[in-house]
Amino acid sequence: MISPDGLYLATAKRNSRFEIWRLPDLAFVREIAPPDTLDVSAVAYSPDSQFLAAAGGQDNALIVNDYTGQIDWIGAAPDDRTFVTASGGTIMFWGVK
């Protein structure tokens, strides 16, 4: 996935990690290793190119600040009506109406 600003390329790897590459020279920027609970199969950038979302098949996703590599996590509860987010040491539960 190429960032909307055209400066970066994000790729998902078979080992559930994903990599960030700088364009146009394809210089390696960083590899991001999500928690073991997330089997990364897709990545997408936010419209402002600052955040990268990664998703897998376990009703989990995470958001990464593309510049710092900080990982924020989001997951769906089994009831499909609650989401859990974790960021900066804070865990929050969100109800879906």
C-alpha positions as a Markdown table, in Angstrom:
| # | Residue | x | y | z |
|---|---|---|---|---|
| 1 | Met | 0.0 | 0.0 | 0.0 |
| 2 | Ile | 1.4 | 3.4 | -1.0 |
| 3 | Ser | 0.8 | 6.3 | 1.3 |
| 4 | Pro | -1.5 | 9.0 | 0.0 |
| 5 | Asp | 1.4 | 11.5 | 0.0 |
| 6 | Gly | 3.4 | 9.1 | -2.2 |
| 7 | Leu | 6.4 | 9.0 | 0.2 |
| 8 | Tyr | 6.1 | 5.5 | 1.7 |
| 9 | Leu | 5.2 | 1.9 | 0.8 |
| 10 | Ala | 3.9 | -0.5 | 3.4 |
| 11 | Thr | 4.0 | -4.3 | 2.9 |
| 12 | Ala | 2.6 | -7.1 | 4.9 |
| 13 | Lys | 4.9 | -10.1 | 5.4 |
| 14 | Arg | 4.1 | -13.8 | 5.8 |
| 15 | Asn | 5.4 | -13.8 | 9.3 |
| 16 | Ser | 2.7 | -11.3 | 10.4 |
| 17 | Arg | 5.2 | -8.4 | 10.4 |
| 18 | Phe | 5.0 | -5.5 | 8.1 |
| 19 | Glu | 7.6 | -3.2 | 6.6 |
| 20 | Ile | 7.8 | 0.5 | 5.7 |
| 21 | Trp | 9.8 | 1.6 | 2.7 |
| 22 | Arg | 10.7 | 5.1 | 1.5 |
| 23 | Leu | 9.8 | 6.0 | -2.0 |
| 24 | Pro | 11.0 | 6.4 | -4.7 |
| 25 | Asp | 14.3 | 4.8 | -3.8 |
| 26 | Leu | 12.7 | 1.9 | -1.8 |
| 27 | Ala | 15.0 | 2.5 | 1.2 |
| 28 | Phe | 14.0 | 0.4 | 4.2 |
| 29 | Val | 12.6 | 2.5 | 7.1 |
| 30 | Arg | 11.4 | 0.0 | 9.7 |
| 31 | Glu | 9.9 | -3.4 | 10.4 |
| 32 | Ile | 6.9 | -3.4 | 12.7 |
| 33 | Ala | 6.1 | -6.5 | 14.7 |
| 34 | Pro | 2.5 | -6.5 | 16.0 |
| 35 | Pro | 1.5 | -8.5 | 19.1 |
| 36 | Asp | 1.2 | -12.3 | 18.5 |
| 37 | Thr | -2.6 | -12.0 | 18.6 |
| 38 | Leu | -2.6 | -10.3 | 15.2 |
| 39 | Asp | -1.9 | -12.2 | 12.0 |
| 40 | Val | -1.4 | -9.2 | 9.6 |
| 41 | Ser | -2.9 | -9.8 | 6.2 |
| 42 | Ala | -3.7 | -6.3 | 5.1 |
| 43 | Val | -2.4 | -2.7 | 5.6 |
| 44 | Ala | -3.9 | 0.7 | 4.7 |
| 45 | Tyr | -2.8 | 4.3 | 5.3 |
| 46 | Ser | -4.9 | 7.1 | 6.7 |
| 47 | Pro | -5.7 | 9.9 | 4.3 |
| 48 | Asp | -3.1 | 12.2 | 5.9 |
| 49 | Ser | -0.4 | 9.4 | 5.6 |
| 50 | Gln | 0.4 | 9.7 | 9.3 |
| 51 | Phe | -1.1 | 6.4 | 10.4 |
| 52 | Leu | -1.1 | 2.9 | 9.1 |
| 53 | Ala | -3.8 | 0.4 | 9.9 |
| 54 | Ala | -3.1 | -3.3 | 9.9 |
| 55 | Ala | -5.7 | -6.1 | 10.1 |
| 56 | Gly | -5.8 | -9.8 | 10.4 |
| 57 | Gly | -8.3 | -12.6 | 10.6 |
| 58 | Gln | -8.9 | -12.6 | 14.4 |
| 59 | Asp | -11.3 | -9.6 | 14.6 |
| 60 | Asn | -8.2 | -7.5 | 15.6 |
| 61 | Ala | -6.5 | -4.5 | 14.1 |
| 62 | Leu | -3.8 | -2.1 | 15.1 |
| 63 | Ile | -2.9 | 1.5 | 14.2 |
| 64 | Val | 0.7 | 2.5 | 13.8 |
| 65 | Asn | 2.1 | 6.0 | 13.8 |
| 66 | Asp | 4.1 | 5.8 | 10.7 |
| 67 | Tyr | 6.7 | 8.2 | 11.9 |
| 68 | Thr | 7.4 | 6.9 | 15.4 |
| 69 | Gly | 6.4 | 3.3 | 15.0 |
| 70 | Gln | 4.1 | 3.5 | 18.1 |
| 71 | Ile | 1.5 | 0.8 | 18.0 |
| 72 | Asp | -2.1 | 1.3 | 19.2 |
| 73 | Trp | -4.3 | -1.7 | 19.2 |
| 74 | Ile | -8.0 | -2.2 | 18.5 |
| 75 | Gly | -10.0 | -5.4 | 18.8 |
| 76 | Ala | -13.6 | -6.6 | 18.5 |
| 77 | Ala | -15.2 | -8.4 | 21.4 |
| 78 | Pro | -17.0 | -11.7 | 20.7 |
| 79 | Asp | -20.4 | -10.0 | 21.0 |
| 80 | Asp | -19.6 | -7.8 | 18.0 |
| 81 | Arg | -21.0 | -4.9 | 19.9 |
| 82 | Thr | -17.9 | -3.8 | 21.8 |
| 83 | Phe | -14.5 | -2.7 | 20.7 |
| 84 | Val | -11.4 | -2.5 | 22.8 |
| 85 | Thr | -8.6 | 0.0 | 22.2 |
| 86 | Ala | -5.2 | 0.2 | 23.8 |
| 87 | Ser | -2.9 | 3.2 | 23.5 |
| 88 | Gly | -0.2 | 4.7 | 25.7 |
| 89 | Gly | -0.9 | 2.3 | 28.5 |
| 90 | Thr | -4.7 | 3.1 | 28.5 |
| 91 | Ile | -7.3 | 0.5 | 27.7 |
| 92 | Met | -10.8 | 1.6 | 26.7 |
| 93 | Phe | -14.0 | -0.3 | 25.9 |
| 94 | Trp | -16.3 | 1.2 | 23.2 |
| 95 | Gly | -20.0 | 0.2 | 22.7 |
| 96 | Val | -21.4 | 0.0 | 19.2 |
| 97 | Lys | -25.0 | 1.2 | 18.8 |
